[in-house]
Amino acid sequence: MNAAATRYWLMKNEPDEYAIDHALSAPDATIAWDGVRNYQARNFMRDDMQVGDGVLYWHSSCAEPGIYGIARIAGKLRPDASQFQPDSKYYDPKSQPEQPRWLTLDVQALRKIQPISVARLRQYPELQEMRVLQKGNRLSITPVDEAHWRFIMDLINAQG
């Protein structure tokens, strides 16, 4: 895949913190995707995500986890300020401003969709290899193959 190619991502967020409705009501429907505290997810943000990449907006830690919206990477990769705030649940006393460990970037919500649950996603053989559906996968950010993205977009468009 060349550097200019659009990529696709699944980004998990807890709906009590940043539900798709919250993101859509933010200025320019854009929120800082902060609180990422996994090195692999951070590296995806730092090394692979590009402005314009597609995002499946996933609600996790809720009654029915799944895809609740479509978004895009809007940019502004920067240090996550919460790592330096002692009163934040994302505080990291080992991270220093001169050499921050954790990053954030802006994600722009594009639209809310009729939720597509994990159980429903598992019904489709076309999605069996989707990373979020693999046993043991707990990453908050995962790449999405273009074929999986297109299949999910077709499901969304068929919903109306």
Buried (B, 14 or more C-beta within 10 A) or exposed (E): EEEEEEBBBBBBBBBEEBBBEBBBEBEEBBBBBBBBBEEEBBEBBEEBBEEEBBBBBBBBEEEEBBBBBBBBBBBEBEBBBBBBEEEBEBEBEEBEEEEBBBBBBBBBBBEBBEBBBBEBBEEBEBBEEBEBBEEEEEBBBBBBBBEBBEBBBEBBEEEE
